[in-house]
Amino acid sequence: MTTTRLFGKAIKRKEDPALIAGTGRYVEDVRLPGELSAIFVRSPYARAGVNSIDTSAALEMPGVHAVYTIEDVRHLGSLLAQVPVGTLKPLLADGQIRHVGEAVAMVVGDDKYLARDAADAVEVDYDPMDAAVDLEDAATDRITVHDASNVIHTWEAGDSDGCAEAFGRDDVVVVERKMVNQRLIPVPIEPRAVLAEWNPGYGTVNLWSTTQIPHALAGAIATTFGLDANDVRVIAPEVGGGFGCKLNVYPDEILCTFASKMLGSPVRWTETRREAAVSTIQGRGWVATAKIAATREGDIVAYELAGLADMGAYSQNFTIAIPVLGQFTAPGQYDIPNVHFKIDCVYTNTPPTDAYRGAGRPEAAYYLERSVDALAADLDMDPAELRRRNYVKPEDFPFTTKVGMVMDSGQYAATLDRLLEMADVQGLRAEQTEAREKGRYLGIGLTTYVENCGLAPSAMFEGGFSWAGYGLPSAFNESATVRANPDGSVTVVTGTGPTGQGHETTWAQIASDTLGVPFDRVKVRHGDTHDSPMGIGTFGSRSAAVGGPAVARAAGRVQEKAARIAAHMLEAAAEDIRFEDGKAFVAGSPEQSVDWDNLVATAYQQYQLPEGLEAGLEDVAFFDPTNATWPYGAHMAVVEVDPETGDVELLRYLAVDDCGTVINPMIVAGQVQGGIAQGIGQAMFEEAVYDEQGSLLTSSLADYPIPTAADMPSFEMDMTVTPTDANPLGVKGIGEAGTIGSAQTIVAAVLDALRPLGVETIDMPLRPKRVWQAIQDVGQGGEG
């Protein structure tokens, strides 16, 4: 292996020049001859019968090619899902509307403006009905979204009897809080888009889509239309951010493909920002009660989380499975002898929920850490010391949690200690005391988290999740092809589908190190199902932990073959060959060497190779880890709250995270920063708000504020490194860490600031009016 290591170095991203210069290629940049545009007619009601749909006026308009309703596409079935529990979403409303924005018809015209006008001319006779919008009300089945109960599944783990017994002990302090983890609307920088081209001559489909799962989408198209897998090509160019909302197969992708088949022309649809608020999945949406108990010395003896999770109106890809990801991490970093987790999955007349950055784990971490903070307050203990006292100890790993998960490694106290050192907590507390004496309310929030990443191994999901619904036999492994081209350049083709995580850089670092090839000569390709080996996609912080080892394995095999060729050329033993700085040489004799370009050129000349060795220099590798990975971290926020206005100013944010071995610290920092920003958004700004009839009141960015650079300080970050043994690289994943650790940290800081005023709990988002009202509700803080 080369000694010129790029692994672990802060190498600038290969992806950025095109994106910064505005020359990146997105779905909207792909133009095909004769393409048509699709526009959807969407319901203004959350629950209604569809009595009739009159398309005649629209069809008479010049430039309109077709108007499709459910009668035209019912034979295609419903959307496919990886976890097909409950009612899957129909491609178009089938006689019944179940959420605002549900598509009733699709209009196809010469361009999007003509199609928009025609969509406005489609007359739909609705029969509006009362809707089940409030989550707790929906759980009573007063109004049912479908024919059966709204409670479609329950995730439960742990020991309810053990918890009940522990809560009943005389020697413990029990804290109970009902809390809301509000619904969020994903806001990637680029909305979704699709361009479908059905070619009847070749019998093939080309589909460009802003998707995180190209192979799964190709499988869904093939399955829906009865095609072979190699008849469908899905291309995901620049995606413009995913955050989970592009981790789905959507009706528009199926319907554009259908329209292209029927009309003989390519068909395009591009989501508007306002449309995205009701046509793309949403995230979070839990109402639950957390209960925690500890001895007066601070030993936590029981933790229970019981509540409801909002599924929206239909099941999509992972919808029903999101709460179980929270279940995996429910006990956090703590060795709690009694744990019980129970979440009911409930349908409401709102858009479906599904994976959104963190997917179940931010919710679980929020409830746990808010509970630990409340317990610390009741015990009058330092929040850091209460956590440290109850951490799983390093010598106890591998550790099996009370919900049945095996965590491989952790140095939780070391990460906490590093955070406290960075923050100078004693100095902060002194500053806080001084500020309070002057009438200023500073707050310090500290939380820690552990997450479950690298969703795999495939055996973990035996009999449960699989991609069989998409016509894919593959489970949760990943793949890569590494090819040394005849001129000496190297191509890596990855099965993962990046949406901004930096795969072109990190995969090149892995291949460059393994082969001793200059970094600039390694190109990484992705997102084209005809070129890339079978891969599941990018989500769950799994790319580095599952896709990265696949790249390393394929590159290692290429290196092994290259060593045999170099040994033949240098008359040496293959095991003595080393690769460095574009050369292969004999260990201990660097003068005995061959240039990499010459070596690779020889690899393609069969007559120059050792007997029995095939020409060429490439390999395809798959990797299935032995376990999921368990990154963790400790975060702190410092805020100032104005009690007269309720305004919250974020003064400092510190984070120490442990994602195992680091491939590129600059990319890790960027991922953490982005995750923290999204957590700050949930804590302080964002909320999907519906009225009693299910109309979305926050459908534009004027009503749904997201954080800007002006709302955030410069993040102070560091990391500890505890490698995992679940993969040979020791990497754990980092893409969701910032989101999982941050929302509760902000809330903790605000509650710490308001503690002298008597405020003990408050739900997100912490907008000024809500904070001000919380102060008024305890009779403090001036006139109300």
N, C-alpha and C positions, 0 to 999 in steps of 0.2 A: 504494500500500500504506500502511496505517496506520502512523503513527510512534509510537503508543502500544503498545509491544511487550510482549507477554506471553511470547513465545517466549524461553526461557532464564531465566525467572523461577521462583522457588520458590513456586508457587501451591499452596495446600492442595488435597488430593484431593477431588473431588466424590463419590467412591465411599464415603468413610469414615463419614459420619454414620449411614447406615442400618446399616452393619456394626457400628459401635461400639455403637449403641443396640439391637442385636439385632433389628432390623426388616427385615433383608435377606431376600430371597425365594430359597429353595433348592428343590431338587426335592422334598425331604421336606415343604415347606410347601404344595406344590400338591396339592389334594385333589379327586378327581372322584367323582361319584355312582356307587355300585355297584362301586367298585374292589376288586380281589382282590390277594392277596400271593403272591409266589413265593419258594420256598426251594430251594436246590440240595442234592442228595445228592452228597457229594464223597468221592473215594477216599482212604483212609488209607495207601495204598501208592504208591510211586513207579513201580513197574513190575509189572504184573500182567495176566493175562488176565481177561476178564469172562465167566464161564461162563453166568450167568443173572441176571436181575433180576426179583424177585417184587414186584409193586406191589399185589397184591390186598388186603393188610391196610390199606395206606394209602388205597386207593380206597373202602374200606368205612367209613372214619371220617367222622363228621358234619362238614360244612363243607368237605370236600375236593372240588374240582371236576375235577381232572385230575392225572395223573402222566405226564410225557412222558419217553421215552428216545430213543435215536438212531433207532430204527425209525420214530418219528413225524416226525422232522425231517431224515432223511438226504437227502430230495429237495431241501432248501434248499441243499445243498452245504456247503463249509467256510467259515470266515471269509475275508473278502477282505483283501488286503494291498496296500500301495503298492509294496512290493518283494517280489513273490511268488516268491521263490527258496526251494526246499526244501519241506518238508511243512507245509501250512497247518493251523491248528488246527481240528479238528472242533467242531461246536456242542456236542455231547455225546460222551463217550467211545464209540468205535466198536469194541467188542470187545477193546480193549487200553488199559490205563492207562499213561500215560507220565510222569506226575509226581504227587506228593502234592497233593491238592486239586483234581485234574481232576474236572469235573462229570460224573456218571454219569446223573443224572436230575434233572428239575425238577418240584417239587410246587407246585400252585396251590391255595390255600385262601382262606377268607373273610378271614382275617387271618394275620399272620406267625407267631403263636403256634400256631394250628391247623396251619399248613403245616409248622412246625418239628417238631411232634409226628408228623405224617404222614411227613415225611422220615426220621425215626428209625425208622419202621415199614417202610420200604422195605428189603427183604432182597436184598443183592447177594452172589452167590457169586464170590469172587475166587480166582484162582490166582496167588499171589505169586511173583515171580521176582527174581533178583539184578538190581541196578540199576547203571547207569553214572552215577556221581555225581562222582567226582574228574575234573577237566577233563583232566589229562594222561593218565589211564588211559582216559578216553573216546576220546581221540584215537587210541588204538591199535586201536580197534574190537574189543577183547576182548569187550565187550557192546555190541551195536548198539541204538540207540534205535528206529530204523526199519529197514526191510529193507536199505537201502543203507548206505554208510559214514557214520560220524558227522561226518566232515569234509566239509561240504557246499559250502564256497566258500573261496577264498583271495583276500585283497586284497593286492596286491603292487605296489609302485612304486619307482622309483629305480634305482640301478646297483649290483647286488650285486658285480660284478667289480671295479668301481672301489673299493668299500669294502674288499674283500679285499686288493687291492693296497696300499691306504693302511694297513690294519692291519698289513701285513707289512713296512712300512718300518722301517729301523734307527733312524731319528732321531725316532721318535714314542713317546709314552707311551700305552698302551692300558688302558682300564678297562672291565671287564665286570661286570654285575650282573644276576642273576635276581631279579625282583621280582613281587609279587602285588598286583593292584589288585582288592580283594575285592568280592564281590557285595553290593549294597545293596537294601534294601526301601524303596520310596518311602512317605513318611508325610505326605500332605497333611492339612491340618486337618480337611477333610471327606472321608470315604470316597466311593466311587462310588455313584451311585444312578440308577435309570431308572424311568420311568413311561410305559407305552405305551397308546395308545388307538386302536384300529382302528374306524373308523366305516363300516360297510357301506353305510349309506344314501347317504353322500356319496362313498364309495369312496376315503377318505383315511386317512392315519395321522398322528396327532400323537404326538410322542415328546419327553418331557422327559428330559434327560440331563446329567450332570456331565461334559461333553466339552470338549476343547480344539478340536475340529474339527467344528462343527455341519454344515457343508455336505458334508463327506466322509461323515459318518454318515448324512445324508439320502440321499446317493447310494448308500451301501451298502444301506440299507433298500429303496430303490427297485429296485436291481439284483437283490437277493435275492428279492424278492417279485414281480418283473415289473411294477412300477408305473412310471408316468411320474414324472419328478422333481417336478413340481408337485402330485403326490398326497401327498407326504410333507413334513411340517413338523417340523423339529427345533428345540427351544427349549432353550438352555443358560442358565438363570438364573444366580444366584451359584454359582460352581463350587467355591469353597473351596480353591483351590490346585490346581495341576496337576503341574508339575515334569516333564512328559513322560509320567507314568503314565496320564494321561487323553487322551493323543495316540494313541488306538487305537480301533478298533471291536471291541467285545467280544461274546462269545457271548450274554451276558445281554440285551444290547440287541436282538439278533435274536430270541432266544427269548421275551422278554416281548412283542414285537410279534406273534410267531406265536401265543402263548397268547391274546392279546387278540382276534386274528382268530377263533380257534377257539371261544372261550368267549363272545364278544360283550360282554365287559366290559373296562374298563381293568385292566391288570396292572402291579403295582409290585414292584421288588426293590431293597433297600438293603443294601449291603455292611456286614458287621461288621468291626471293626478286625482281629480275628484272621483272619477270612476273607480280608481284603485281602492278607495275607502270602502267600497261595497262589493267589488268583484274579485278581490284578492283576500286570502285568509287574514285573520287577525290573531293576536296573541294574548296570553295570560287569561284573566277573567276567573279568579278564584274568590270564593267567600268561605272562610274556614275559621275554626276556633283552635287555637294552640294552647296546650296545657302542659306545664312543666313543674316538677317538684324537686327539691333538694333539701338535704339536711342543713341545719343552721351553720354548719362548718363549710358548706358550699359543695358538697358531693351531690351531683345530679343523679337522682334515682329513677326518674321516669320522664318520658316526653311523649305526648300524644298530639296528633294533628288529625282533625276530622272536619270535613266540609264538602263543598260542592265546586265542581269545575265546569265552566260554560263551554259546551261543545259547539254552540251555534245551531244552525238548522239541519246540518248534514254532516256525515263523516266524509272526510277527504283522505289524504294520504296517511298521515300519522295521527289524525285528530284524536282518536280514542286513546292513543298510547302516550300522549304528552304527560298526563299525570303520573304514569308509572315511572317516567324518568325522574320525576320529583321524588317518588318513593325510593328509588335507588340511593338517593343522597339525603334522605330525611334525617338521619341521626347526625349528619355533618361530620366534624372532626372528633366527636366526643364518644367516649366509652360509657354509654348509658345502658344500664342493665335491663331496663324495661322501655320498649319503644312500641308504639302502635300508630299505624298510618291508615287512614280510610278516607278516600275521596270518591264521591259519587259523580259520575259523568252525566251531565244534564243537557238535554236539547232546549234551545230557546229560539224565538223567531228573530234571529240575528245572523249575520254572515258566519260561516264556519270558522272555528279557530283551528290552529295547527301549530307547527313548530315556528317559534320566533326566538331569536338569538338566546340560547340557554335552554329553552324548551322544557319547562317543568322544574328545572333545577334552580332558576332564580326565584320561582315561587316558593319552593321548599326551603331554600336558604333564607329567604325573607322571613318566613314564619318562625323558623328556628332561632335566628339571631335576634329578632325582636323579642322573643321569649327569654332568651338568655340575658338580654339587657334588662328586661323587666324584673327578672329574678335577681340580678345583681343589685338593682335599686332596692328591692324589698329586703335583701340580706345586708344591705349597706356594705357591699363588697366592691372592690375595684373590678370593673368589667374584664380587664386583662387577666387578673389573677383568677377570677372564676373560670374563665376559659382555660387557662393554663392547667388549672387543677384537674380538669375533666378531659383533657386531650387523650387520645390514644397515644401510648408511648412508643417511641421508635423500636424498642425491643419486642413489642407485641405484634409487629408486622411479620407475615401477612395476617391481617385482622379481618375476621368475619363479623359483619355488623348484625344487628338484631333484625334487620330486614333481609338478611341472607346474602348480602354482597360481600365479596372478598376484595379488600383493598390491599394493594401490594406493598406500598411504602409511604412514608411520611415523616417529616421532621417539623411538626407543627409549631412547637415552642420556639425553634430557631427562627422561623419566619416571623413569628410574633415579636420576638426579641429584636430582630433587625428593624421592624417597623417602629417599635417604641424608641429605639436608638435614633432613627432618622428624625422622628417627630420631636424628640426632646419633650416627652409628656409632662415631666415635672415643670419645665419652663412654660408649657402651654397652660397647665393648671394655674400656675402663678399669674399668668397673663389674664386668664379667665376671671380669677378672683379680683384682680385689680380693675378689670373692665366692669364687673358687676357693681363694684363700689361707686363707679361713675355712671351707673344706669345703663350700661351696655350689656347686651345678652349674647355672649359667645357660647358656642356649644362644640363639644368634641365627641365625635362618634367613632367607635371602634367595632369592627366586626371581622369574623373570619369565615371561611367557606371551604368546602371540598366539593369537587364536581366529578361526574362520571363522563369520560370522554372516550374517543376512539371506538365508537360503537361496534363491537365485535367482542369475542370471537363468534364465528357463525354458529358454533354449537350452543352458544348461550341462548339462541333464539330458536332452537329446535322445537318444532311443534307450535311455534308462535309466529313471530314476524318472519316474513320471507318476501322475496320479490316475485314469487310465483304468479301473483296477480298481474304482473306486467310481462309475463311470458319469459321471465329470466330465471334460470336455475341458480344463479349466484346468490349467495346470502350476503354477508357483510365483509367479505374479503376485498382486497384491492389489487391493482395490477399495474404493470409498467413494461414498456419495451425500451430497451437501450440498444442503439445501433451506431456502430462506428462506420461512418461512410467512407468510401474509397479514398477521398481526399484528406482523411484524418479528422474531419469535423465529427461531432457526436450529436445524435438526435435522441432525445428522451420523449417518449409518447406516454402520457399518463392517463389512466382510466378515471381519475378524479376530474371534476369540472370546476375549476377555481372561479370564485366571484370576487377576487380582490385580495386573496390571502398570500400572494407572492410565490406561487408554485414555480413559475418560470425561473425564479431566482434560487429558491431553496433546493429544488430538484437538480438544478445545474451545479450547485455547490456539492451535493452528494456525488454526482457523476464525475465532476472534475477531480475531487479528492480521490475517488476510487481508481480512476484511470490515469491520473497524473496529466490530464489534458488542461490547457488553459481555459479558464472560466468562460471567456468570450467565444470560445469555439463550441460551446455546448448550447444547443437550442432545445427548448421544451415546447412541445405541441400538445394541445388538449382540446376537448370540446367537440370533436368530430367523431361520431360513432363508427364511421367507415375506416378511420385511421387508428383509433385508440383501442387497446385491448379492453375487455369487459371490466367495467368499474361501476360502482354504485353511485358515487358522486361525493360532493363536498357538503358536509353538515356534521353537527355534533363534535366539532373539533377533532375530526378523525383523520384528516388528510396526512398530517405529519406522522401520526402514530400508526397508520395502516398503509397509506399510499407511499410515504417516505421509505419504509423498509422494503417495499416492493421495488422501488427504484434502486436502492442499495443492493438488493439481491440480484437484480438483472445486471447491474453494472459489475457486480462481483463476478458473475459468471462470464461476462465479456472479458474481464481482466484475466480470469483463469485461462481462457482460450488464447488471449493475447500473449500470456506468459509462455504457453507452450510453443507459440510461433516464434517469439523472441528467443527462447531457449534453443530452438532449432537453428535460428540465424546466427546465434552467438556461440553455438556449441557449448551450451551450459545446461544445468539442470533447471527445470521449470520452477522448482521451489526456491531457487536462488535469484529469480528475476524480481526486480523492483521497478516501480513506475514513479517518475517525478519530473516535473518541468518539461513535459513533452518528450520524454525519452524513456526507454526501457533499458535497464542496465543490470549488470551482475552485482549482487551485494558484495561489498568490500572491494570491488574493482570497477569504479564508475567509468573508467576509460573504455571498458568493454560495453558498448552501448549501441543502440539503434534508435534513430528518430522515430517518434510515434507515427508520423505520416508515412514513412517508409515501411514500418511494420504493418500498418493497416492496408497499404497498397498490396503488400505481399499476401495478406490474408485473403484477398480476392483472386489470387493467382494459384489455382489448384496445383499446378505442376511444381510450385516452389514450396509447398507445404509438406510437413512430415506425413509419412504414410498413414492412412486411416483417418486423417483430419479433414473435415469438410471445409470448403471455401466459405467466406463470409465471416462477419464478426458482429453478431447481434443476438439478443436473447429476450424472451418474454418471461416475466416472473409474476407470480401471485403470492400474496402474503395474507395469512390469517393468524392474528396474534393469539396468545394463550389466555389473555384476559383483557378486559377494558383497562383504561388508565385512570388515574385518580389525581389530577392536578389540584392544587390548593393555594390558599393565600390569606393575607391579612391586609385589610384596608382601613384607612382613617380619613375622616373629613373634619374640617374646622369651618364653622359657619358663624355668621352674626345675624340675629333676628331682630327686626324692628318691631316691638310690641304694639306700636301705634298703628302700623300699616299692615303687619303680617309679612312684610317683605323679607326674603331669605337671601343672604349674600354668601356664596361659597368662597371662602378665603383660601383654603388649602385643601388639596386632596393628595394623599400618599397611598401607595400600593406596593406591597412586596408579594410577588407571586412565585410559585414553583411549578414549572411545566416540564420538569425533568431536564434532560440534556437539551441544550439550545442550539438550533441549527444556525439561526441568524438573529442576533439580539435586536437589531434595528426593526426587523419585521415583528418580532415578539412585542417590542414596545409599541409599535403601531397598532397591533391587534388589541393590546390591553387598553390603549388610549381610546380607541373606537368603542370598545365594550363599556368602558367607564362612561363615555359620553351618552351611550344609550341608557345606561342605568340612571344617570342624572336626569335624562329626559323623562323616565318613568317616575322618578322620585319627585320632580319639581314641576313638570309641565304637562305631560301627555295623558290623555284619557279619552277613550271612545265613549261618547255619551249618547244615549238613546232616550227618546221620550217614551211615554207609556204605550204608544202604539207602534213602537219599534222604528221610528224615523231617526236616522242618524243626524245628530245636531252638530257634529264636528267633522264634516266631510271635506273641508278644505284646510289648507295650512294657515288660513286666517283664524280658523276656529280650533285648530289642532296644533298648538305651538310645539316646536321642537327646539332643542338647545342650539345655540350658536356659539361661536368662539368667544363672544363677549360675555357669555354666561359662565365660562369655565376658567379656572386658574391654570397655570402650567402644572401639569401633573408631576409629582415627585415619585419616581419609581425605582425599584431595585428588584432583585430576584435571588432566591436560593436555588440550588440545584440538587435534586434528589432523583436520580435516574430510576426508571421503571425497568423491570425484567420481563415485561410483557412483549417487548420487541427489541431487536438487536441494537437499535439506535439509542434506546433509553429515553425517547421523547414521549411526552404525555399529551400535548395539545394545549392551545392557549386562546383560541379564537373567541370563546364565550366567557372566559374568566372575568374580564372586566365587568360584564353585565351581571354575572352571578354574584359578584362581590359588592356592587356599588349602591344599589337602591336603598337597601336597609342601612347602609353606612350613613347616607345623607339623612335619613329619617332619625337615626340614632343621634346624630349631631344636633338636629333641630330640637328633639325632645330633651337633650341634655341642656340646651340653651334655655328652654322654657320650664325646666324643672322648678326653679324658684317661684314660678307663677302658678304651679300646681298642675300643669298639663302633663298627663301620663301617657296618653296615646293619641294618635292622629293617623288618618289614612292618607295615602298618596292620591293624587299629586299635591305637593305642598305649595299650592298657589297662594298668593297673599291673602285672599279672602278666606280660604279654609284655615290658614294658620291664625289669622285674626279672630275668626269665629271660635276656634278652639280656646283661645285666650279668654274671650268673652264668656264662654260656657263655664269656665271655672271661677268667674267673677273677678278677673284681674285684668289689668292692662288698659284701663281708661274707659271712656264712654263707649257704649255699644248700642 
